[in-house]
Amino acid sequence: MTTVFILNGPNLNLLGTREPEIYGVDTLASIEKQCAAKAKALNLEIDFRQTNIEGELVNWIHEARGKAAGIVINAGAYTHTSVALHDALKAVALPTVEVHLSNVYKRESFRHHSYISPAAHGVICGFGAMSYELALEGISNVLNATRKG
Ligand code: DQA
């Protein structure tokens, strides 16, 4: 079975109560459930994690090499600040989809720059919890295309 790591960064543990007008009312646990159902339909296994610690995300990206075929990552605010996450993703060179619940381009200008995007195959944002499902579809397509050569 092909495994995809779904990595979540800071403050995403507060989903459900955190600025629901921006992020919606889904909790991270319910997003995990939706991802598990989507993954099953796509014949993928997921390893879904969240941390508030930047270095832990770096370690998990390293761990993905050898354990996962691809990465879906919502790095939260580290998206806009972290050269370390950029470097880690470049280093492991796994197909990666950057995901955001909100449409970051409709928001403050400091959210318009991403250190993740140049290291990602693609980016999905603005669809709430559904962004994760779309990201899984996207990564499934990329992995299937890679397999067909
Ligand atoms: C976010 C967008 C980021 O700008 C923000 O810092 C987050 C969540 C999103 O999913 O919309 O924490 O990544």
Backbone and ligand atoms as CSV (ligand in chain L), in Angstrom:
chain,resi,resn,atom,element,x,y,z
A,1,MET,N,N,0.848,-1.209,0.000
A,1,MET,CA,C,0.000,0.000,0.000
A,1,MET,C,C,0.881,1.257,0.000
A,2,THR,N,N,0.505,2.238,-0.796
A,2,THR,CA,C,1.266,3.487,-0.871
A,2,THR,C,C,0.842,4.435,0.250
A,3,THR,N,N,1.827,4.938,0.985
A,3,THR,CA,C,1.530,5.840,2.107
A,3,THR,C,C,1.837,7.290,1.754
A,4,VAL,N,N,0.929,8.156,2.182
A,4,VAL,CA,C,1.144,9.602,2.056
A,4,VAL,C,C,1.150,10.202,3.458
A,5,PHE,N,N,2.175,10.972,3.777
A,5,PHE,CA,C,2.199,11.717,5.041
A,5,PHE,C,C,1.365,12.984,4.867
A,6,ILE,N,N,0.456,13.236,5.814
A,6,ILE,CA,C,-0.299,14.497,5.827
A,6,ILE,C,C,0.136,15.256,7.072
A,7,LEU,N,N,0.918,16.307,6.862
A,7,LEU,CA,C,1.562,17.009,7.982
A,7,LEU,C,C,0.918,18.377,8.210
A,8,ASN,N,N,0.591,18.630,9.457
A,8,ASN,CA,C,-0.083,19.871,9.835
A,8,ASN,C,C,0.742,20.642,10.843
A,9,GLY,N,N,0.855,21.957,10.611
A,9,GLY,CA,C,1.685,22.790,11.462
A,9,GLY,C,C,0.915,23.533,12.545
A,10,PRO,N,N,1.477,24.656,13.001
A,10,PRO,CA,C,1.024,25.324,14.209
A,10,PRO,C,C,-0.410,25.830,14.159
A,11,ASN,N,N,-1.067,25.698,15.293
A,11,ASN,CA,C,-2.420,26.206,15.547
A,11,ASN,C,C,-3.525,25.412,14.852
A,12,LEU,N,N,-3.146,24.447,14.045
A,12,LEU,CA,C,-4.186,23.673,13.343
A,12,LEU,C,C,-4.882,22.697,14.298
A,13,ASN,N,N,-4.262,22.460,15.462
A,13,ASN,CA,C,-4.941,21.667,16.511
A,13,ASN,C,C,-6.161,22.410,17.069
A,14,LEU,N,N,-6.237,23.709,16.808
A,14,LEU,CA,C,-7.353,24.507,17.342
A,14,LEU,C,C,-8.513,24.628,16.353
A,15,LEU,N,N,-8.405,23.971,15.219
A,15,LEU,CA,C,-9.488,24.070,14.220
A,15,LEU,C,C,-10.811,23.646,14.842
A,16,GLY,N,N,-11.861,24.341,14.428
A,16,GLY,CA,C,-13.182,24.083,15.014
A,16,GLY,C,C,-13.586,25.286,15.852
A,17,THR,N,N,-12.583,25.799,16.619
A,17,THR,CA,C,-12.869,26.992,17.441
A,17,THR,C,C,-12.043,28.185,16.968
A,18,ARG,N,N,-10.996,27.935,16.192
A,18,ARG,CA,C,-10.093,28.997,15.769
A,18,ARG,C,C,-10.676,29.759,14.571
A,19,GLU,N,N,-10.966,31.027,14.759
A,19,GLU,CA,C,-11.465,31.885,13.675
A,19,GLU,C,C,-12.329,31.105,12.672
A,20,PRO,N,N,-13.473,30.582,13.136
A,20,PRO,CA,C,-14.285,29.728,12.256
A,20,PRO,C,C,-14.767,30.425,10.989
A,21,GLU,N,N,-14.851,31.780,11.055
A,21,GLU,CA,C,-15.285,32.513,9.853
A,21,GLU,C,C,-14.222,32.416,8.750
A,22,ILE,N,N,-12.988,32.106,9.135
A,22,ILE,CA,C,-11.907,31.949,8.143
A,22,ILE,C,C,-11.651,30.462,7.853
A,23,TYR,N,N,-11.562,29.673,8.929
A,23,TYR,CA,C,-11.108,28.280,8.769
A,23,TYR,C,C,-12.220,27.242,8.783
A,24,GLY,N,N,-13.479,27.703,9.047
A,24,GLY,CA,C,-14.584,26.759,9.074
A,24,GLY,C,C,-14.725,26.110,10.443
A,25,VAL,N,N,-15.690,25.214,10.550
A,25,VAL,CA,C,-16.003,24.619,11.856
A,25,VAL,C,C,-15.496,23.186,11.995
A,26,ASP,N,N,-14.937,22.647,10.926
A,26,ASP,CA,C,-14.391,21.283,11.004
A,26,ASP,C,C,-13.211,21.256,11.974
A,27,THR,N,N,-13.156,20.229,12.808
A,27,THR,CA,C,-11.975,20.034,13.660
A,27,THR,C,C,-10.916,19.279,12.862
A,28,LEU,N,N,-9.686,19.265,13.401
A,28,LEU,CA,C,-8.626,18.527,12.709
A,28,LEU,C,C,-8.951,17.028,12.699
A,29,ALA,N,N,-9.597,16.571,13.797
A,29,ALA,CA,C,-9.978,15.145,13.865
A,29,ALA,C,C,-10.985,14.814,12.763
A,30,SER,N,N,-11.910,15.726,12.497
A,30,SER,CA,C,-12.889,15.429,11.442
A,30,SER,C,C,-12.225,15.516,10.060
A,31,ILE,N,N,-11.264,16.419,9.913
A,31,ILE,CA,C,-10.525,16.478,8.641
A,31,ILE,C,C,-9.742,15.180,8.436
A,32,GLU,N,N,-9.170,14.665,9.528
A,32,GLU,CA,C,-8.437,13.395,9.425
A,32,GLU,C,C,-9.364,12.282,8.941
A,33,LYS,N,N,-10.582,12.262,9.494
A,33,LYS,CA,C,-11.556,11.234,9.082
A,33,LYS,C,C,-11.894,11.369,7.602
A,34,GLN,N,N,-12.118,12.607,7.164
A,34,GLN,CA,C,-12.432,12.833,5.743
A,34,GLN,C,C,-11.271,12.380,4.860
A,35,CYS,N,N,-10.054,12.665,5.322
A,35,CYS,CA,C,-8.869,12.258,4.557
A,35,CYS,C,C,-8.764,10.736,4.489
A,36,ALA,N,N,-9.074,10.079,5.614
A,36,ALA,CA,C,-8.976,8.613,5.647
A,36,ALA,C,C,-9.954,8.000,4.640
A,37,ALA,N,N,-11.161,8.554,4.571
A,37,ALA,CA,C,-12.166,8.036,3.632
A,37,ALA,C,C,-11.717,8.272,2.193
A,38,LYS,N,N,-11.209,9.472,1.935
A,38,LYS,CA,C,-10.749,9.811,0.574
A,38,LYS,C,C,-9.576,8.906,0.180
A,39,ALA,N,N,-8.656,8.728,1.132
A,39,ALA,CA,C,-7.472,7.908,0.864
A,39,ALA,C,C,-7.883,6.473,0.522
A,40,LYS,N,N,-8.847,5.947,1.271
A,40,LYS,CA,C,-9.315,4.578,1.020
A,40,LYS,C,C,-9.818,4.458,-0.417
A,41,ALA,N,N,-10.607,5.442,-0.838
A,41,ALA,CA,C,-11.157,5.436,-2.195
A,41,ALA,C,C,-10.050,5.510,-3.247
A,42,LEU,N,N,-8.941,6.140,-2.877
A,42,LEU,CA,C,-7.821,6.300,-3.823
A,42,LEU,C,C,-6.776,5.194,-3.666
A,43,ASN,N,N,-7.089,4.251,-2.757
A,43,ASN,CA,C,-6.154,3.152,-2.510
A,43,ASN,C,C,-4.821,3.624,-1.921
A,44,LEU,N,N,-4.925,4.625,-1.061
A,44,LEU,CA,C,-3.739,5.167,-0.393
A,44,LEU,C,C,-3.873,4.961,1.108
A,45,GLU,N,N,-2.748,4.876,1.766
A,45,GLU,CA,C,-2.720,4.866,3.231
A,45,GLU,C,C,-2.237,6.258,3.665
A,46,ILE,N,N,-2.792,6.774,4.774
A,46,ILE,CA,C,-2.296,8.078,5.232
A,46,ILE,C,C,-1.712,7.981,6.642
A,47,ASP,N,N,-0.741,8.843,6.891
A,47,ASP,CA,C,-0.189,9.026,8.229
A,47,ASP,C,C,-0.392,10.513,8.524
A,48,PHE,N,N,-1.379,10.811,9.373
A,48,PHE,CA,C,-1.862,12.179,9.583
A,48,PHE,C,C,-1.321,12.707,10.907
A,49,ARG,N,N,-0.613,13.827,10.886
A,49,ARG,CA,C,0.038,14.337,12.104
A,49,ARG,C,C,-0.088,15.856,12.221
A,50,GLN,N,N,0.009,16.332,13.449
A,50,GLN,CA,C,0.027,17.787,13.699
A,50,GLN,C,C,1.042,18.105,14.788
A,51,THR,N,N,1.747,19.214,14.612
A,51,THR,CA,C,2.645,19.710,15.652
A,51,THR,C,C,2.694,21.226,15.590
A,52,ASN,N,N,2.993,21.825,16.744
A,52,ASN,CA,C,3.190,23.278,16.765
A,52,ASN,C,C,4.673,23.639,16.627
A,53,ILE,N,N,5.508,22.610,16.506
A,53,ILE,CA,C,6.967,22.811,16.567
A,53,ILE,C,C,7.597,22.659,15.180
A,54,GLU,N,N,8.278,23.693,14.739
A,54,GLU,CA,C,8.855,23.718,13.390
A,54,GLU,C,C,9.820,22.555,13.154
A,55,GLY,N,N,10.722,22.322,14.142
A,55,GLY,CA,C,11.726,21.268,13.974
A,55,GLY,C,C,11.111,19.881,13.881
A,56,GLU,N,N,9.949,19.716,14.520
A,56,GLU,CA,C,9.273,18.421,14.431
A,56,GLU,C,C,8.782,18.189,13.001
A,57,LEU,N,N,8.287,19.256,12.379
A,57,LEU,CA,C,7.874,19.129,10.969
A,57,LEU,C,C,9.077,18.758,10.099
A,58,VAL,N,N,10.223,19.384,10.381
A,58,VAL,CA,C,11.448,19.061,9.634
A,58,VAL,C,C,11.769,17.569,9.811
A,59,ASN,N,N,11.726,17.091,11.062
A,59,ASN,CA,C,12.014,15.668,11.319
A,59,ASN,C,C,11.026,14.754,10.594
A,60,TRP,N,N,9.758,15.124,10.577
A,60,TRP,CA,C,8.741,14.287,9.924
A,60,TRP,C,C,8.948,14.264,8.398
A,61,ILE,N,N,9.366,15.396,7.851
A,61,ILE,CA,C,9.653,15.423,6.402
A,61,ILE,C,C,10.813,14.463,6.109
A,62,HIS,N,N,11.841,14.487,6.968
A,62,HIS,CA,C,12.961,13.539,6.794
A,62,HIS,C,C,12.467,12.098,6.902
A,63,GLU,N,N,11.591,11.861,7.888
A,63,GLU,CA,C,11.072,10.506,8.122
A,63,GLU,C,C,10.267,10.009,6.919
A,64,ALA,N,N,9.634,10.957,6.226
A,64,ALA,CA,C,8.807,10.569,5.071
A,64,ALA,C,C,9.647,9.854,4.011
A,65,ARG,N,N,10.931,10.273,3.914
A,65,ARG,CA,C,11.800,9.589,2.950
A,65,ARG,C,C,12.012,8.164,3.466
A,66,GLY,N,N,11.577,7.193,2.699
A,66,GLY,CA,C,11.696,5.815,3.167
A,66,GLY,C,C,10.380,5.265,3.673
A,67,LYS,N,N,9.476,6.113,4.154
A,67,LYS,CA,C,8.192,5.629,4.673
A,67,LYS,C,C,7.001,6.045,3.818
A,68,ALA,N,N,7.157,7.116,3.057
A,68,ALA,CA,C,6.012,7.641,2.301
A,68,ALA,C,C,6.390,7.874,0.845
A,69,ALA,N,N,5.369,7.825,-0.004
A,69,ALA,CA,C,5.596,8.095,-1.435
A,69,ALA,C,C,5.397,9.572,-1.737
A,70,GLY,N,N,4.698,10.266,-0.827
A,70,GLY,CA,C,4.441,11.683,-1.054
A,70,GLY,C,C,4.014,12.363,0.233
A,71,ILE,N,N,3.941,13.690,0.160
A,71,ILE,CA,C,3.618,14.502,1.331
A,71,ILE,C,C,2.531,15.515,0.974
A,72,VAL,N,N,1.528,15.612,1.848
A,72,VAL,CA,C,0.581,16.734,1.804
A,72,VAL,C,C,0.895,17.556,3.038
A,73,ILE,N,N,1.129,18.843,2.867
A,73,ILE,CA,C,1.534,19.645,4.027
A,73,ILE,C,C,0.764,20.959,4.127
A,74,ASN,N,N,0.178,21.171,5.305
A,74,ASN,CA,C,-0.332,22.487,5.677
A,74,ASN,C,C,0.588,22.979,6.778
A,75,ALA,N,N,1.544,23.782,6.407
A,75,ALA,CA,C,2.552,24.234,7.372
A,75,ALA,C,C,2.062,25.421,8.208
A,76,GLY,N,N,0.797,25.807,8.049
A,76,GLY,CA,C,0.264,26.936,8.815
A,76,GLY,C,C,1.144,28.165,8.598
A,77,ALA,N,N,1.388,28.916,9.664
A,77,ALA,CA,C,2.158,30.159,9.539
A,77,ALA,C,C,3.610,29.914,9.122
A,78,TYR,N,N,4.147,28.702,9.375
A,78,TYR,CA,C,5.526,28.418,8.945
A,78,TYR,C,C,5.659,28.453,7.429
A,79,THR,N,N,4.525,28.304,6.741
A,79,THR,CA,C,4.508,28.448,5.278
A,79,THR,C,C,5.213,29.741,4.857
A,80,HIS,N,N,4.941,30.789,5.641
A,80,HIS,CA,C,5.367,32.129,5.240
A,80,HIS,C,C,6.712,32.538,5.842
A,81,THR,N,N,7.301,31.644,6.655
A,81,THR,CA,C,8.532,32.034,7.371
A,81,THR,C,C,9.678,31.029,7.253
A,82,SER,N,N,9.371,29.770,6.902
A,82,SER,CA,C,10.351,28.726,7.189
A,82,SER,C,C,11.223,28.286,6.003
A,83,VAL,N,N,12.435,28.798,5.990
A,83,VAL,CA,C,13.431,28.316,5.030
A,83,VAL,C,C,13.781,26.861,5.369
A,84,ALA,N,N,13.729,26.521,6.665
A,84,ALA,CA,C,14.057,25.145,7.085
A,84,ALA,C,C,13.093,24.127,6.471
A,85,LEU,N,N,11.817,24.457,6.413
A,85,LEU,CA,C,10.859,23.527,5.795
A,85,LEU,C,C,11.080,23.459,4.283
A,86,HIS,N,N,11.364,24.589,3.676
A,86,HIS,CA,C,11.703,24.614,2.245
A,86,HIS,C,C,12.879,23.681,1.962
A,87,ASP,N,N,13.943,23.833,2.761
A,87,ASP,CA,C,15.151,23.019,2.550
A,87,ASP,C,C,14.874,21.536,2.784
A,88,ALA,N,N,14.074,21.225,3.817
A,88,ALA,CA,C,13.766,19.815,4.120
A,88,ALA,C,C,13.002,19.181,2.957
A,89,LEU,N,N,12.029,19.907,2.429
A,89,LEU,CA,C,11.242,19.355,1.306
A,89,LEU,C,C,12.118,19.164,0.075
A,90,LYS,N,N,13.003,20.130,-0.180
A,90,LYS,CA,C,13.930,19.996,-1.319
A,90,LYS,C,C,14.850,18.789,-1.102
A,91,ALA,N,N,15.289,18.603,0.143
A,91,ALA,CA,C,16.243,17.532,0.442
A,91,ALA,C,C,15.636,16.158,0.210
A,92,VAL,N,N,14.380,15.961,0.632
A,92,VAL,CA,C,13.807,14.615,0.488
A,92,VAL,C,C,13.244,14.395,-0.909
A,93,ALA,N,N,12.924,15.494,-1.594
A,93,ALA,CA,C,12.494,15.436,-3.000
A,93,ALA,C,C,11.350,14.453,-3.247
A,94,LEU,N,N,10.380,14.430,-2.334
A,94,LEU,CA,C,9.182,13.615,-2.570
A,94,LEU,C,C,8.100,14.502,-3.180
A,95,PRO,N,N,7.219,13.909,-4.016
A,95,PRO,CA,C,6.103,14.708,-4.516
A,95,PRO,C,C,5.317,15.298,-3.341
A,96,THR,N,N,5.121,16.604,-3.381
A,96,THR,CA,C,4.500,17.307,-2.251
A,96,THR,C,C,3.390,18.223,-2.745
A,97,VAL,N,N,2.272,18.204,-2.016
A,97,VAL,CA,C,1.203,19.164,-2.290
A,97,VAL,C,C,1.057,20.059,-1.063
A,98,GLU,N,N,1.158,21.359,-1.305
A,98,GLU,CA,C,0.944,22.356,-0.250
A,98,GLU,C,C,-0.553,22.623,-0.160
A,99,VAL,N,N,-1.077,22.647,1.059
A,99,VAL,CA,C,-2.507,22.832,1.212
A,99,VAL,C,C,-2.800,23.895,2.274
A,100,HIS,N,N,-3.848,24.660,2.016
A,100,HIS,CA,C,-4.363,25.618,3.001
A,100,HIS,C,C,-5.884,25.583,2.980
A,101,LEU,N,N,-6.455,25.717,4.154
A,101,LEU,CA,C,-7.915,25.789,4.248
A,101,LEU,C,C,-8.424,27.083,3.620
A,102,SER,N,N,-7.773,28.183,3.980
A,102,SER,CA,C,-8.222,29.493,3.501
A,102,SER,C,C,-7.531,29.846,2.192
A,103,ASN,N,N,-8.126,30.822,1.484
A,103,ASN,CA,C,-7.474,31.358,0.284
A,103,ASN,C,C,-6.487,32.428,0.749
A,104,VAL,N,N,-5.229,32.021,0.904
A,104,VAL,CA,C,-4.222,32.920,1.488
A,104,VAL,C,C,-4.018,34.180,0.637
A,105,TYR,N,N,-4.346,34.104,-0.645
A,105,TYR,CA,C,-4.127,35.256,-1.542
A,105,TYR,C,C,-5.208,36.328,-1.390
A,106,LYS,N,N,-6.289,35.968,-0.704
A,106,LYS,CA,C,-7.379,36.912,-0.435
A,106,LYS,C,C,-7.162,37.598,0.907
A,107,ARG,N,N,-6.086,37.232,1.606
A,107,ARG,CA,C,-5.873,37.684,2.982
A,107,ARG,C,C,-4.693,38.655,3.062
A,108,GLU,N,N,-4.136,38.831,4.272
A,108,GLU,CA,C,-3.050,39.794,4.466
A,108,GLU,C,C,-1.880,39.494,3.523
A,109,SER,N,N,-1.148,40.570,3.142
A,109,SER,CA,C,-0.082,40.371,2.155
A,109,SER,C,C,1.032,39.462,2.690
A,110,PHE,N,N,1.232,39.415,4.039
A,110,PHE,CA,C,2.302,38.532,4.545
A,110,PHE,C,C,1.999,37.062,4.307
A,111,ARG,N,N,0.739,36.753,3.945
A,111,ARG,CA,C,0.402,35.351,3.635
A,111,ARG,C,C,0.562,35.033,2.142
A,112,HIS,N,N,0.950,36.049,1.351
A,112,HIS,CA,C,1.023,35.832,-0.098
A,112,HIS,C,C,2.313,35.153,-0.521
A,113,HIS,N,N,3.302,35.169,0.382
A,113,HIS,CA,C,4.560,34.478,0.044
A,113,HIS,C,C,4.648,33.142,0.765
A,114,SER,N,N,5.026,32.108,0.017
A,114,SER,CA,C,5.181,30.777,0.609
A,114,SER,C,C,6.577,30.238,0.336
A,115,TYR,N,N,7.243,29.762,1.415
A,115,TYR,CA,C,8.523,29.063,1.245
A,115,TYR,C,C,8.312,27.612,0.834
A,116,ILE,N,N,7.052,27.143,0.945
A,116,ILE,CA,C,6.750,25.746,0.609
A,116,ILE,C,C,6.547,25.595,-0.911
A,117,SER,N,N,5.852,26.578,-1.505
A,117,SER,CA,C,5.456,26.451,-2.921
A,117,SER,C,C,6.592,26.090,-3.883
A,118,PRO,N,N,7.784,26.720,-3.766
A,118,PRO,CA,C,8.841,26.376,-4.733
A,118,PRO,C,C,9.350,24.942,-4.587
A,119,ALA,N,N,9.009,24.303,-3.457
A,119,ALA,CA,C,9.438,22.911,-3.232
A,119,ALA,C,C,8.282,21.936,-3.448
A,120,ALA,N,N,7.123,22.464,-3.870
A,120,ALA,CA,C,5.931,21.612,-4.007
A,120,ALA,C,C,5.589,21.357,-5.462
A,121,HIS,N,N,4.930,20.232,-5.710
A,121,HIS,CA,C,4.417,19.972,-7.054
A,121,HIS,C,C,3.279,20.934,-7.360
A,122,GLY,N,N,2.402,21.139,-6.361
A,122,GLY,CA,C,1.266,22.029,-6.554
A,122,GLY,C,C,0.727,22.537,-5.247
A,123,VAL,N,N,-0.214,23.467,-5.362
A,123,VAL,CA,C,-0.775,24.142,-4.191
A,123,VAL,C,C,-2.298,24.141,-4.299
A,124,ILE,N,N,-2.971,23.841,-3.184
A,124,ILE,CA,C,-4.428,23.943,-3.141
A,124,ILE,C,C,-4.811,24.782,-1.940
A,125,CYS,N,N,-5.610,25.811,-2.154
A,125,CYS,CA,C,-6.041,26.632,-1.023
A,125,CYS,C,C,-7.431,27.181,-1.265
A,126,GLY,N,N,-8.129,27.421,-0.159
A,126,GLY,CA,C,-9.391,28.145,-0.252
A,126,GLY,C,C,-10.649,27.301,-0.214
A,127,PHE,N,N,-10.510,26.000,-0.070
A,127,PHE,CA,C,-11.685,25.122,-0.096
A,127,PHE,C,C,-12.018,24.523,1.269
A,128,GLY,N,N,-11.482,25.123,2.334
A,128,GLY,CA,C,-11.748,24.595,3.668
A,128,GLY,C,C,-11.219,23.170,3.779
A,129,ALA,N,N,-11.958,22.352,4.531
A,129,ALA,CA,C,-11.525,20.969,4.751
A,129,ALA,C,C,-11.361,20.226,3.421
A,130,MET,N,N,-12.166,20.613,2.436
A,130,MET,CA,C,-12.101,19.938,1.133
A,130,MET,C,C,-10.738,20.119,0.446
A,131,SER,N,N,-9.995,21.174,0.837
A,131,SER,CA,C,-8.650,21.373,0.262
A,131,SER,C,C,-7.800,20.116,0.447
A,132,TYR,N,N,-7.969,19.461,1.612
A,132,TYR,CA,C,-7.168,18.263,1.893
A,132,TYR,C,C,-7.537,17.122,0.950
A,133,GLU,N,N,-8.850,16.963,0.706
A,133,GLU,CA,C,-9.299,15.889,-0.198
A,133,GLU,C,C,-8.790,16.146,-1.617
A,134,LEU,N,N,-8.856,17.415,-2.024
A,134,LEU,CA,C,-8.360,17.761,-3.364
A,134,LEU,C,C,-6.854,17.510,-3.447
A,135,ALA,N,N,-6.148,17.796,-2.355
A,135,ALA,CA,C,-4.696,17.561,-2.329
A,135,ALA,C,C,-4.393,16.069,-2.464
A,136,LEU,N,N,-5.213,15.253,-1.798
A,136,LEU,CA,C,-4.996,13.797,-1.898
A,136,LEU,C,C,-5.247,13.312,-3.327
A,137,GLU,N,N,-6.299,13.848,-3.954
A,137,GLU,CA,C,-6.551,13.480,-5.359
A,137,GLU,C,C,-5.374,13.874,-6.228
A,138,GLY,N,N,-4.864,15.074,-5.969
A,138,GLY,CA,C,-3.742,15.585,-6.755
A,138,GLY,C,C,-2.510,14.707,-6.596
A,139,ILE,N,N,-2.205,14.361,-5.355
A,139,ILE,CA,C,-0.981,13.581,-5.130
A,139,ILE,C,C,-1.155,12.166,-5.677
A,140,SER,N,N,-2.372,11.644,-5.602
A,140,SER,CA,C,-2.641,10.319,-6.165
A,140,SER,C,C,-2.357,10.315,-7.674
A,141,ASN,N,N,-2.821,11.360,-8.337
A,141,ASN,CA,C,-2.570,11.497,-9.778
A,141,ASN,C,C,-1.076,11.558,-10.099
A,142,VAL,N,N,-0.363,12.355,-9.312
A,142,VAL,CA,C,1.087,12.496,-9.531
A,142,VAL,C,C,1.774,11.154,-9.318
A,143,LEU,N,N,1.391,10.444,-8.253
A,143,LEU,CA,C,2.034,9.157,-7.953
A,143,LEU,C,C,1.717,8.129,-9.033
A,144,ASN,N,N,0.464,8.112,-9.504
A,144,ASN,CA,C,0.109,7.173,-10.573
A,144,ASN,C,C,0.873,7.475,-11.857
A,145,ALA,N,N,1.005,8.741,-12.181
A,145,ALA,CA,C,1.724,9.144,-13.395
A,145,ALA,C,C,3.192,8.740,-13.288
A,146,THR,N,N,3.780,8.915,-12.099
A,146,THR,CA,C,5.189,8.550,-11.880
A,146,THR,C,C,5.375,7.042,-12.075
A,147,ARG,N,N,4.385,6.284,-11.546
A,147,ARG,CA,C,4.481,4.820,-11.640
A,147,ARG,C,C,4.420,4.344,-13.088
A,148,LYS,N,N,3.538,5.004,-13.886
A,148,LYS,CA,C,3.392,4.611,-15.301
A,148,LYS,C,C,4.661,4.968,-16.083
A,149,GLY,N,N,5.472,5.864,-15.492
A,149,GLY,CA,C,6.702,6.288,-16.154
A,149,GLY,C,C,6.371,7.178,-17.316
L,1,DQA,C1,C,-3.346,28.306,6.805
L,1,DQA,C2,C,-3.044,29.714,6.292
L,1,DQA,C3,C,-1.857,30.314,7.036
L,1,DQA,O1,O,-1.605,31.634,6.560
L,1,DQA,C4,C,-2.154,30.401,8.525
L,1,DQA,O2,O,-1.035,30.890,9.222
L,1,DQA,C5,C,-2.608,29.100,9.078
L,1,DQA,C6,C,-3.538,28.287,8.313
L,1,DQA,C7,C,-4.610,27.723,6.163
L,1,DQA,O3,O,-4.797,26.495,6.221
L,1,DQA,O4,O,-5.445,28.468,5.624
L,1,DQA,O5,O,-2.280,28.735,10.217
L,1,DQA,O6,O,-2.257,27.466,6.457
